[in-house]
């Protein structure tokens, strides 16, 4: 039985905010119409009954034809969130993404960095990039437009992106190609990484 304080901590604003962000990320990955269809089917199937969370993921998976059930678990059941470190391979128009746990305190140990998130990437500047997903510790994506690309387009995903300094400098000259959400997401990630000591303030 939870005490009042434990219940408050388990159901605080941060928990709800994280849950909302994960649902928003999944909805964007599936497409809003598909997501709403899955939710509608879930509600119809469980009318006047009790349901487990797994039932929602199953209905979303059936509606989309995608393996939705693997996506939310690490976000819901693990502390922190992922940060994707971008390594550019410009000669091949490739980027390699490596995921690791991010904590704002910056004190992640090697033993605490074992979670593998299934991360919808939404890469702008890659054909089919809206459907790209990272489900391993590291993966290389080919066909990236080296002139302009964004990982986590419009900041929909609940994760940080650590770009090389040269890419940040290039993006600063391409502000007209960035949405307001892109700008907020890039500044937010860069600021959080610097505050955590994971990247230089300069």
Backbone bond lengths (Angstrom), bond angles and torsions (degrees), N, CA, C in turn:
res aa  C-N    CA-C-N  psi(-1)  N-CA   C-N-CA  omega(-1)  CA-C   N-CA-C  phi
1 X - - - 1.456 - - 1.526 108.56 -
2 X 1.336 116.31 131.62 1.451 121.35 179.49 1.523 110.88 -80.13
3 X 1.323 116.35 139.56 1.454 119.99 170.61 1.526 107.86 -74.33
4 X 1.337 115.66 168.49 1.454 119.32 179.10 1.518 112.07 -58.99
5 X 1.339 117.41 -41.90 1.459 121.42 -179.90 1.521 110.89 -66.69
6 X 1.338 117.92 -41.59 1.467 121.01 179.06 1.531 110.67 -63.81
7 X 1.328 116.11 -41.14 1.464 119.90 178.78 1.520 110.34 -63.56
8 X 1.339 116.04 -41.63 1.463 120.26 179.17 1.526 111.03 -61.84
9 X 1.343 116.52 -42.66 1.460 120.60 -179.29 1.525 111.18 -68.16
10 X 1.337 116.82 -35.75 1.463 120.57 -179.07 1.520 111.61 -72.47
11 X 1.327 116.90 -25.72 1.466 121.01 -174.56 1.520 111.27 -121.10
12 X 1.326 116.84 34.36 1.461 120.19 -177.77 1.532 111.18 -81.66
13 X 1.321 115.64 179.16 1.459 121.16 -177.10 1.513 113.33 -61.40
14 X 1.339 117.14 -35.50 1.454 119.89 179.77 1.523 110.40 -64.01
15 X 1.341 116.63 -43.68 1.465 120.44 179.51 1.519 111.00 -61.06
16 X 1.332 116.37 -46.87 1.458 119.76 179.44 1.519 111.10 -65.78
17 X 1.320 116.59 -39.78 1.461 119.72 179.00 1.510 111.89 -62.77
18 X 1.324 116.80 -41.69 1.460 121.17 178.30 1.523 110.24 -64.28
19 X 1.345 116.23 -44.25 1.468 120.16 178.36 1.516 111.98 -59.54
20 X 1.331 117.01 -43.87 1.467 121.44 178.52 1.523 110.82 -62.50
21 X 1.332 116.37 -41.35 1.463 120.46 -178.75 1.523 111.15 -65.24
22 X 1.333 117.30 -39.08 1.461 120.78 179.43 1.521 110.37 -67.65
23 X 1.334 117.24 -42.98 1.476 120.89 177.74 1.529 109.93 -61.93
24 X 1.326 117.38 -42.40 1.476 121.48 178.54 1.528 110.43 -61.13
25 X 1.329 117.31 -42.14 1.452 121.91 179.54 1.530 110.84 -63.00
26 X 1.335 116.84 -44.54 1.465 121.22 179.91 1.531 110.29 -66.09
27 X 1.320 116.95 -41.83 1.465 120.49 179.58 1.522 111.09 -61.42
28 X 1.311 116.96 -41.74 1.460 120.60 179.42 1.528 110.91 -67.22
29 X 1.323 116.76 -39.14 1.465 121.53 179.94 1.531 111.36 -64.64
30 X 1.320 116.63 -40.37 1.467 120.51 -178.86 1.526 112.41 -81.65
31 X 1.309 116.81 -24.41 1.466 121.74 -170.60 1.527 107.30 97.50
32 X 1.318 117.02 135.56 1.471 121.00 -172.61 1.528 111.78 -60.45
33 X 1.341 117.71 -43.42 1.469 119.98 -178.69 1.527 111.12 -62.69
34 X 1.326 116.20 -43.90 1.467 120.39 178.91 1.522 110.64 -64.68
35 X 1.326 116.07 -42.66 1.463 120.64 178.40 1.524 110.34 -59.21
36 X 1.330 117.20 -46.71 1.465 120.93 -178.58 1.526 111.29 -65.34
37 X 1.326 117.20 -34.94 1.462 120.80 176.18 1.524 110.07 -63.01
38 X 1.325 116.74 -45.53 1.462 120.84 178.39 1.520 112.37 -62.05
39 X 1.330 116.54 -42.26 1.470 120.55 178.66 1.518 110.23 -64.57
40 X 1.334 116.94 -42.11 1.461 121.30 178.91 1.531 110.91 -60.77
41 X 1.327 116.45 -44.58 1.470 120.28 178.61 1.524 111.14 -64.30
42 X 1.324 115.70 -38.02 1.468 121.04 177.48 1.528 111.00 -62.44
43 X 1.332 116.33 -45.11 1.458 120.24 -179.31 1.531 111.30 -65.92
44 X 1.333 116.54 -40.94 1.471 120.10 179.05 1.522 110.89 -64.41
45 X 1.335 116.46 -41.97 1.464 120.70 -177.11 1.529 112.05 -67.97
46 X 1.327 116.35 -24.31 1.463 119.65 -175.49 1.524 113.38 -115.56
47 X 1.327 116.75 19.21 1.463 120.96 179.50 1.527 110.34 -58.24
48 X 1.310 115.91 131.42 1.470 123.55 179.36 1.531 112.63 60.22
49 X 1.295 116.63 25.30 1.464 119.83 179.49 1.509 110.88 -138.02
50 X 1.295 115.15 -179.77 1.452 121.74 176.49 1.527 108.77 -99.34
51 X 1.304 116.42 149.69 1.466 120.22 -179.60 1.516 109.46 -139.59
52 X 1.299 115.12 151.34 1.450 121.40 173.69 1.525 108.27 -99.46
53 X 1.322 115.27 157.54 1.460 120.22 -178.42 1.523 111.34 -56.41
54 X 1.326 116.89 -36.72 1.455 121.39 -178.88 1.520 111.66 -55.43
55 X 1.330 116.45 -32.46 1.464 120.70 179.63 1.525 111.35 -63.12
56 X 1.331 116.57 -38.25 1.469 119.86 178.03 1.522 110.22 -63.99
57 X 1.341 117.12 -46.72 1.469 119.60 -179.31 1.530 110.45 -62.03
58 X 1.345 117.06 -37.65 1.466 120.19 179.84 1.525 111.07 -64.75
59 X 1.322 117.53 -42.44 1.468 120.63 179.29 1.529 111.39 -67.98
60 X 1.321 116.65 -37.37 1.465 119.59 176.55 1.524 110.12 -66.32
61 X 1.322 116.93 -37.37 1.460 121.43 177.61 1.516 111.92 -64.96
62 X 1.325 117.20 -43.15 1.469 121.17 178.60 1.524 111.16 -64.19
63 X 1.317 116.75 -39.71 1.466 120.80 -178.35 1.518 111.69 -69.59
64 X 1.327 116.73 -31.17 1.474 120.39 -173.75 1.528 113.64 -103.28
65 X 1.324 117.36 -21.50 1.455 120.02 -174.15 1.528 111.94 75.23
66 X 1.332 116.96 15.93 1.467 121.87 -179.83 1.523 109.78 -115.78
67 X 1.316 115.49 155.62 1.458 121.64 -179.75 1.529 109.28 -80.71
68 X 1.317 115.35 79.67 1.461 120.70 -175.23 1.522 111.53 -73.34
69 X 1.317 117.40 -32.96 1.463 121.43 -171.87 1.525 112.97 -59.57
70 X 1.338 117.93 -26.47 1.466 120.01 -178.23 1.530 112.49 -78.50
71 X 1.320 118.00 -16.52 1.467 120.60 -172.01 1.528 113.84 -75.71
72 X 1.344 120.10 -54.50 1.470 118.47 -167.50 1.517 116.35 -75.49
73 X 1.326 119.05 -25.49 1.469 120.63 -170.19 1.529 114.19 -53.38
74 X 1.350 120.14 -50.63 1.472 118.06 -179.00 1.535 113.25 -61.51
75 X 1.326 116.86 -35.15 1.469 118.69 179.65 1.521 110.87 -68.42
76 X 1.318 115.79 -39.60 1.457 120.16 -175.89 1.522 111.86 -77.34
77 X 1.321 116.86 -37.71 1.459 120.74 -171.70 1.526 115.21 -105.47
78 X 1.322 117.79 2.69 1.467 120.89 178.44 1.519 109.64 -121.69
79 X 1.325 116.61 146.17 1.457 119.13 177.20 1.530 109.78 -81.28
80 X 1.316 114.97 156.55 1.461 119.74 -178.21 1.517 111.05 77.39
81 X 1.296 114.68 -167.85 1.460 122.38 178.48 1.525 107.06 -149.61
82 X 1.334 117.64 169.00 1.469 117.82 -178.72 1.524 112.91 -83.48
83 X 1.326 114.13 155.89 1.458 121.54 166.56 1.521 105.88 -121.71
84 X 1.326 116.49 134.67 1.461 121.71 177.82 1.517 108.53 -102.85
85 X 1.319 116.18 120.53 1.455 121.51 176.09 1.517 108.26 -93.89
86 X 1.327 116.11 126.52 1.457 122.42 -176.31 1.522 109.88 -97.72
87 X 1.321 115.82 125.76 1.464 121.56 171.80 1.521 106.95 -116.33
88 X 1.318 116.38 125.93 1.464 120.48 -177.31 1.525 111.50 -92.79
89 X 1.327 115.35 138.94 1.455 123.22 173.58 1.533 106.40 -121.83
90 X 1.330 117.50 71.31 1.468 122.12 -167.08 1.523 114.23 -61.10
91 X 1.324 118.26 -32.29 1.464 119.75 -179.93 1.510 112.63 -62.09
92 X 1.335 116.34 -27.39 1.456 121.65 179.69 1.527 112.20 -106.40
93 X 1.331 117.86 6.00 1.464 121.81 -174.48 1.535 110.58 51.02
94 X 1.314 114.61 50.43 1.455 122.17 -178.40 1.525 110.05 -126.41
95 X 1.318 113.65 152.99 1.464 119.75 166.51 1.522 107.75 -129.43
96 X 1.314 115.59 142.95 1.456 121.59 174.38 1.519 107.33 -108.71
97 X 1.321 115.99 127.15 1.457 121.92 -179.91 1.521 108.98 -108.97
98 X 1.313 116.10 130.61 1.460 122.47 177.32 1.524 108.08 -121.36
99 X 1.315 116.25 127.13 1.461 119.40 179.89 1.516 111.12 -99.97
100 X 1.317 114.91 145.00 1.459 121.70 174.19 1.526 108.02 -150.84
101 X 1.314 115.50 165.48 1.460 119.33 -179.22 1.524 110.16 -73.84
102 X 1.332 115.80 138.39 1.462 120.53 175.76 1.514 109.30 -115.49
103 X 1.312 115.73 129.51 1.456 122.71 170.32 1.524 106.99 -125.47
104 X 1.318 116.87 138.13 1.467 119.69 -177.76 1.524 111.45 -63.53
105 X 1.338 116.49 -22.16 1.461 120.03 178.10 1.520 111.94 -76.03
106 X 1.341 116.93 -16.46 1.459 121.43 177.46 1.511 114.80 73.22
107 X 1.341 117.84 13.69 1.471 119.85 -175.24 1.533 112.80 -108.71
108 X 1.330 117.05 45.38 1.458 121.42 177.69 1.529 109.07 -78.18
109 X 1.319 115.81 127.12 1.465 120.35 177.07 1.525 109.38 -92.30
110 X 1.322 116.32 162.47 1.461 120.97 178.80 1.525 110.55 -60.01
111 X 1.324 116.34 -38.29 1.467 121.09 -179.79 1.526 111.69 -68.22
112 X 1.315 116.78 -23.43 1.462 121.52 -178.07 1.522 112.10 -94.72
113 X 1.331 116.41 3.05 1.464 120.44 -176.23 1.526 110.79 -112.69
114 X 1.325 115.63 52.81 1.461 120.37 -177.30 1.524 112.89 -109.74
115 X 1.325 117.63 -10.52 1.462 120.64 -177.93 1.528 110.49 -67.53
116 X 1.330 115.39 136.85 1.464 121.55 172.56 1.525 107.56 -110.90
117 X 1.323 116.28 111.09 1.458 121.29 175.60 1.528 109.24 -85.44
118 X 1.323 116.25 148.20 1.463 122.04 171.03 1.525 105.34 -98.16
119 X 1.335 115.37 104.53 1.464 120.87 -164.31 1.523 111.76 -110.57
120 X 1.339 117.77 113.13 1.475 120.07 170.50 1.533 108.73 -66.37
121 X 1.328 116.79 124.11 1.463 120.70 -168.87 1.521 114.82 -93.54
122 X 1.324 117.60 -33.22 1.472 121.47 -178.00 1.528 110.99 46.44
123 X 1.332 116.05 65.92 1.471 120.75 -177.91 1.521 110.03 -88.67
124 X 1.308 116.20 113.19 1.468 122.00 173.09 1.524 107.28 -82.68
125 X 1.340 116.74 127.41 1.459 119.95 -176.10 1.518 111.60 103.60
126 X 1.331 116.48 15.29 1.462 123.36 175.93 1.516 107.50 -139.93
127 X 1.329 117.62 124.66 1.465 121.08 178.18 1.528 108.90 -58.76
128 X 1.321 116.35 126.35 1.464 120.73 -177.52 1.508 113.93 74.73
129 X 1.317 116.65 10.61 1.461 121.18 -175.93 1.507 114.62 -64.80
130 X 1.342 117.18 -20.43 1.457 120.25 178.30 1.525 110.70 -64.85
131 X 1.356 116.42 -27.87 1.464 120.38 -178.10 1.524 112.83 -99.50
132 X 1.327 117.61 1.57 1.463 120.24 -178.67 1.520 110.03 -67.31
133 X 1.321 115.48 141.55 1.460 120.72 179.16 1.524 108.73 -139.56
134 X 1.305 116.74 140.11 1.464 122.37 177.85 1.518 107.45 -104.83
135 X 1.331 116.95 114.84 1.464 120.66 -177.66 1.525 111.60 -124.41
136 X 1.331 115.99 16.62 1.463 122.31 175.40 1.525 107.79 -130.74
137 X 1.313 116.29 172.21 1.463 119.51 -179.63 1.531 111.21 -64.00
138 X 1.330 116.09 -35.08 1.461 120.46 -177.53 1.527 109.35 -147.87
139 X 1.323 116.23 141.99 1.457 120.78 178.17 1.524 109.78 -153.34
140 X 1.343 114.87 145.34 1.460 120.79 177.69 1.519 109.32 -103.89
141 X 1.329 115.71 135.89 1.462 122.27 179.54 1.521 108.57 -116.30
142 X 1.326 116.07 123.64 1.463 122.13 -178.63 1.526 110.39 -97.78
143 X 1.322 115.49 159.85 1.460 120.73 177.90 1.508 113.77 83.90
144 X 1.317 116.60 18.82 1.470 120.74 179.51 1.526 109.11 -79.29
145 X 1.315 116.93 136.26 1.461 122.41 177.06 1.532 108.35 -73.42
146 X 1.308 116.74 104.32 1.458 120.24 -175.65 1.528 112.80 -66.28
147 X 1.328 116.26 -19.47 1.459 119.37 178.46 1.531 110.85 -71.58
148 X 1.335 116.18 -39.63 1.467 119.96 -179.99 1.523 110.61 -156.05
149 X 1.309 115.69 122.51 1.463 120.83 171.31 1.524 108.60 -150.35
150 X 1.317 114.71 157.82 1.458 122.42 176.79 1.524 107.64 -137.70
151 X 1.301 117.05 130.73 1.464 121.78 169.97 1.528 106.61 -93.66
152 X 1.342 116.20 136.86 1.469 121.43 -176.80 1.526 110.40 67.79
153 X 1.328 115.01 53.25 1.464 120.74 179.97 1.524 110.86 -54.07
154 X 1.313 115.25 135.23 1.462 124.44 -178.97 1.527 113.48 63.14
155 X 1.328 116.98 13.30 1.460 120.55 175.23 1.518 114.11 61.93
156 X 1.329 117.29 29.19 1.464 120.82 -176.87 1.529 111.69 -71.38
157 X 1.343 117.23 -35.98 1.459 120.78 -175.55 1.518 112.79 -75.57
158 X 1.324 115.88 147.91 1.462 122.03 -179.20 1.529 109.73 -90.76
159 X 1.321 115.82 66.62 1.461 121.09 179.95 1.519 109.16 -159.77
160 X 1.334 115.13 166.38 1.458 122.47 178.37 1.528 109.34 -98.83
161 X 1.320 115.95 153.34 1.463 121.29 175.71 1.524 108.03 -123.78
162 X 1.327 115.49 126.27 1.464 122.24 -179.46 1.533 108.51 -107.28
163 X 1.330 115.95 94.62 1.466 121.50 179.75 1.526 110.83 -80.91
164 X 1.337 117.44 155.38 1.471 119.18 169.74 1.533 109.30 -62.65
165 X 1.321 116.21 151.66 1.469 120.31 -179.71 1.525 111.56 -57.33
166 X 1.328 116.80 -35.82 1.469 120.33 -179.32 1.527 111.10 -65.57
167 X 1.336 117.79 -34.42 1.473 120.84 178.13 1.512 110.52 -71.33
168 X 1.321 117.68 -40.10 1.468 120.02 177.03 1.524 110.18 -60.97
169 X 1.330 116.31 -40.81 1.462 120.01 178.60 1.524 110.21 -63.11
170 X 1.333 116.99 -41.05 1.469 120.87 -179.95 1.531 110.53 -66.66
171 X 1.339 116.74 -43.19 1.457 120.33 179.07 1.530 111.34 -61.82
172 X 1.324 116.89 -30.57 1.466 119.76 179.90 1.530 111.84 -67.73
173 X 1.339 116.80 -15.49 1.464 120.63 176.18 1.532 111.61 -98.71
174 X 1.332 117.31 2.09 1.468 122.31 -175.18 1.527 111.41 -122.99
175 X 1.315 116.03 33.61 1.460 119.97 -173.83 1.526 112.79 -59.80
176 X 1.324 116.80 -29.11 1.458 120.12 179.22 1.521 113.08 -66.54
177 X 1.330 117.29 -20.29 1.471 121.49 178.96 1.525 112.43 -90.40
178 X 1.323 116.22 -8.09 1.459 120.83 -176.71 1.523 110.84 -98.94
179 X 1.330 115.95 134.39 1.454 119.50 172.90 1.529 108.45 -73.98
180 X 1.313 116.08 165.84 1.465 120.26 176.25 1.534 109.98 -57.62
181 X 1.344 115.88 -40.92 1.466 120.13 179.21 1.522 111.45 -64.77
182 X 1.345 116.87 -37.17 1.469 120.05 175.79 1.523 110.26 -59.28
183 X 1.313 115.81 -47.59 1.467 120.36 -177.45 1.524 111.32 -61.35
184 X 1.325 115.97 -44.96 1.464 120.12 179.96 1.525 110.13 -63.18
185 X 1.331 116.34 -42.69 1.462 121.17 -178.81 1.531 111.53 -63.75
186 X 1.325 116.82 -45.20 1.472 120.96 -179.21 1.525 110.81 -64.83
187 X 1.332 116.28 -46.32 1.462 120.15 179.10 1.528 110.55 -64.31
188 X 1.342 116.67 -41.29 1.462 120.93 179.57 1.520 112.07 -61.79
189 X 1.351 116.20 -46.06 1.464 120.24 179.08 1.524 111.16 -63.71
190 X 1.324 115.60 -47.83 1.466 119.99 -176.64 1.525 111.03 -62.43
191 X 1.326 116.38 -42.41 1.461 121.16 178.90 1.529 111.17 -65.01
192 X 1.340 116.77 -45.53 1.475 120.39 -178.31 1.528 110.48 -64.69
193 X 1.320 117.49 -40.65 1.465 120.85 179.55 1.527 111.28 -65.68
194 X 1.316 116.19 -39.06 1.472 119.73 178.33 1.526 110.35 -67.08
195 X 1.328 117.16 -43.02 1.461 121.20 -179.89 1.527 111.58 -63.64
196 X 1.340 115.73 -32.16 1.472 120.33 -179.73 1.536 111.63 -84.37
197 X 1.337 116.78 -3.60 1.453 120.59 -179.41 1.506 114.06 78.92
198 X 1.342 116.53 16.14 1.474 120.58 -177.86 1.522 112.93 -91.35
199 X 1.315 117.34 -11.53 1.464 121.08 176.12 1.530 107.95 -151.14
200 X 1.328 117.32 157.27 1.469 119.14 -176.88 1.524 112.19 -70.78
201 X 1.298 116.29 145.66 1.462 121.86 179.21 1.529 110.41 -64.17
202 X 1.319 117.70 -34.96 1.460 120.69 -179.09 1.508 111.34 -63.04
